[in-house]
Amino acid sequence: MQTVDATQTVDTSPPTASGGPLVVQPAGAAPAVLPTPVLAPPPAGLFRDLLRLARPHQWPKNLLVVPLALIDAPGLTLAGVARVGWAVLVFTLASALVYVWNDAVDRHRDRAHPVKRHRPIASGRIGLPLAWAYGGILTGLLLAAVFAGPAVPWWPLTAYLVLNVAYSRWLKYVPLVDVFVVAAGFVLRAVQGYVAAGTDISSWLLIAVFALCLLLILGKRRNELAVSGTEHRPALSAYSAQYLEYLIVLCATLAVTAFLFYLADGGLVTPYTDVALLVSVPFATFGLARYLQVVVVHREGGDPVRVLLRDRMMVVNAVLWAALLGLVVLAARFPGLVEVLR
């Protein structure tokens, strides 16, 4: 038992909010002035989870797809580039809002997935009221960006939001329709870029974007089917691994064919069309073959963005292809440069 000297008095007031010990003072001394409790700031983990809820690792989709319109722009101007850049920002906010909505709606099913069960809402680290409030903030930012930015028709963005609401509520449960709807979202991104740039839309490029995105989504579905079965995503019950592989090959063929037609028909590389085609065929074929290897052989592909941006063979192939094709485009657009080099 602890004893207290008679010359001391014990402050019997409740302990501080921090749970500290009682203050022992000499007899006759003035009462100690305890510091005012300071409210602890929100834990860093909360901010990290809110950021994860917006899925920043998926934002490169907008950065890669929306500016495709700049390729077809007859003359790049600072104003045109700024409008397309603003469209990227607006679509990034829209996609973040869609991710919050999807995670809130799918929280019960996500808990059955070996990876998605760790998402902030599914794991319970972020409650539903906070998630909806966060979605409201993103909605406000999205509206502010639309009305405060340059005067650009935003009908592709509106169609994207409506399509995603329909997808979350109904369309995700319809086999084949589910993957086509997601691929259509990427086409709308590209269309928004064309509208923002004020450039004529290339149908062949949009077909190539649709087929390529459909290919990536089918690869993701195949990975989900192998990892978590049909419990997490009921529409997967209408697929099989072999059927998905057939669809992947079909989409790969369509993507390459459409892009080659885009090069041959769009006038982008005239008069060096043959050179552009010869440069593109091996790189495009290798890239698709590598992706098929990752999905079918290595049984990956659950995160297409991660595969495209972190697989070394894919990255090196894309960089070399872009560099060579970029040189052909420069030669076609600036013939005087070729004469100087000669």
N, C-alpha and C positions, 0 to 999 in steps of 0.2 A: 504494500500500500504506500502511495506517495504522500509525504507529509509536507506541509507548508509552514514556513517559519512565521512566528507570531508577528514579526515586524513587517510582514508583507500582506497585501490584500489581493484577493483574486477577483478579477472582473468576470462576473457571472453572466455578462450579456451573451447572447447567442454568437456562435462563431461566424466569421465572415462568410460571404458567398462562395469564397474559394475553398471553404472547408478547413481553414487554418486553425491552429491551437488557440486556446484561451490565452489572453495577455495577462501576465503576472507582473505587478508593479510594486514598488516599495510603498510602505504605509505613509499616508499623508501626501503622496505625490499627486499631481494633477492627472485627471483621467487622460489616457492616451487617445489621441485623435486618429482614428482609423481611416485609411484612404478610402475614397469613394469607389465602390466596385465599378469596374469597367466592363461593359458588355462585350463578350467575345465576338469577333467578326465571324461572318459565315465561313464554314470550313472550306478550305481550298478544294476539297473533293466535290463540293456542290457546283462550283463554277466549272470544274472539269467535266462533270456529268452533264451540265447544261450545254457545254460545247460539244460533247460527244453526241448529245441528242440531235444536234443540227448536222452531224456527220460531215465534218470538214474534209475527211478523206475522200468524200464523194464529189466535192466541189470541182475538181479538175474536169469532170464531165462537161460542165458549162464552159469552162475555159477552152476545151478542145472542140466542142461542137458549135457553139454560137458563132465564134469568129470565122467559121468556114466560109461565110459569105464574102469575106475580104479577099478570098482567092479570086472570085469572079468580079470584083469591083474594077471597073474600067480605069479608074484613076483614084488612087488612095489620097484622101484629104484628111486633115486633122479632125475636122468636124465629123466625118464619116467614121473614123476610128473611134472617136469619143462616143458616138452614139452606140456603136457595137460594144464598146467597153461598158457602157451603162447598162446595156441589155444583159451582159454577162452578170453584172452586179444584181440586177433585178431578178434574173432567173436563179441566181444563187440564193437569194432570200426566199423566193417561191419554193425552191426545192427543199430548203431547210424547214419551211413551214409544213410541207408535205411529209417530211420525215417525222416531225413531231406528231402530226396527225396519225400517220400510219402506226407509229410505235404505241400511241395511246389506244388506238382501236385494236391493235393486234397483241396487246400485252399478255393476254391469256395464252394465246397460241405460241407466242415467243418463248414462254416459259418451258415449252416442250422441246425447244430446239437446243442442241448442245452448245451452240455459240451465242445465239440471240438471247438466251435466257440471262446473259450477263449485261444486256442493255440497261440503261438507267431506269426506265419505267418498269420493264419486266422483272428486274431484280428487286424493285421496291426502294431503290435509293432516291428516286424522285417520285413523289406522290402525284396522283392524277390532278388534283387542283393546281399544283404548281406547274405541271405540264401544260394545262390549258391556259394558265396565265402567261406562260412563256410563249405559247402559240399566239396569244393575243398581242404580245409585244412584237413578235415577228410580223404579224399582220399589219400592225401600225407602221412598222418600218417599210414594209413592202408598199403600202399605199403612199407613204411619203415619198419613196423613191420613184414611183410611177408618176405622181403629180408634180414633183419638184424637178424631175429630170427633163431632158430634151423632149420635144414633141414628136413622139414615135407611136405609130399604131401598135397597140398591145393586144390585139385579138389572139395571136398565138399563145401568149401568156395566159389569157383568160381561158382558152380552150384547154391548156395544160392543167390548170387548176380544176376545172370542171371534170375533166377526164380522170384526174387522180382521185377526186371525191367519189366518182362512180366506181372507180377501180377498188377503192378501199371498202366500199359498202357492198358491191355486188359482183363486179366483173372479175375480181381475182378468183372467184370460185368457179368460173367457166373455163374449162380446159381449152387451150389454144388462144382463146380470146385474151386470157390473162397476159401471155407473153407478147401478143401483138399490141396490146394497149401500152405496155411499158416501152416497147420499141417506138411506138407512135409519139411518145413523149420526147424522145430524142429528135425525131423529125421536126416537131414543133419548136424545139430549141434552135435548130438550124434555120427554120423558116423565120423565126424572130430575128435572127442575125441578118438575113436577107432584107427583111422589112426595115430594120434599123439602118442598114447601109444604103437602102434605096436602090438595090441592085436586082436585076431580073433573076428569078429563081431558076436554078438548074435542076430539071427533073431527074437527070441521071445521077447527079450527086446526092439528091435526096433519097433515091432508090438505094444507092450504095450505103448511105448512112443507115437507112432502115434495115437493110439486110445484115449489115455488120453488127448493129446493135441487137438485132434478133438472134444472131449467132451467139453473142456474148451472154444474152439472157438464157438461151437454151443451155449453154454450158453451165451457167449457174444452177439452173433447174436440175441438170443431171447430177451435179455435186450434192444438191439438197436431197435428191432422191436416194443417193448412196449413203449420205450421212445420217439423215433424220427420218427417212421414210415419208409416209403420206400424212402422218398425224399433224405435223406442223402446217402443212399446206395441202388441203383436201384436193385441190385440182391436180396434184401430182398422181392421184390414183388413176388418172386417165393416160398416164405416160409410162413408158418403160425405158430402160437405159438404151436398148437397141433402137427404139423408135426415136429417141432424142438424138442419137448419133446420126441417124438418117437425116433428120431435120437440120442438124448442124452442118453436115456436108452440103445439103441443098442450099442453105443460106450462104455458106462460104463461096460456093460457085456463083451464086447470084451477086454477091458483094463484089467479087473480082470482076465479073463481066460488066456490071453496071459502072464500076469505076473506070474500066478501060474504055467503055463507050463515052463516058464523060470526058476523058482526055481526047478521044478521037473526034468528038462531035462539038465540044464546047468552044473550040478556038483558043483555049488557054495557052497551048504550046505551039500553035501554028507559027512558022512552018516546020517545026521540029517534032511533029506528032509521032513519027516513027521512032525517033530517039526516045521520047518519053514513054512510049509503049514498051520498047525493049528494056528500058530501065525499070519500069514498074512491075512487069510480069514476074521476074524472079523474086523480087523483094515482097510483093504482095502474096505470092504463093508460099514463100518461106514463112512469112508471118502467120498466115492461117494454118499452115502445117504445124508450126510450133505451138500455136494455141490448142489445136486438136491433140497434140502430144501431151500438153499440160492437163487437159481435161480428161482425156480417155486413158492415157497411160499412167500419168502421175496422180490421177483422181483428185485434181485440184480444180480451181475455177469458181469457188464459192464467192470470191470477191473479184470480179473482172477488172476493176480499176487497179487493184493491187497487182494482178497478173501483168497487165499492160505496162505499168510504170515501174515494177520492181524485178520482173524477169529479165535478166541481163541479156539473153539472146534476143528477146523481143525489143528491148530498148536499143541495142546496138543496130539491129536490123532497121528499126524505124528511123534512127538518126541518119544512117547511111542513105536510106531511101529518100528521106526528106532533103538531104544535102544535094544529092545528085539531081533529083527532080526540081529542086529549087534553082539549080544552075540552068536547067533547061528552060524554066519559066523566065528567068532573067534574060536569057539569050533571046527568047521570043518577044519579050516586052521591050527590050532595049537593044535593037539590032545594031545600033551604033557602037555599043560596047564590044560586040563580036568583031566588028571591023577594026577597032583599036587593038584588040588582042591579036588579030592576024598580022 
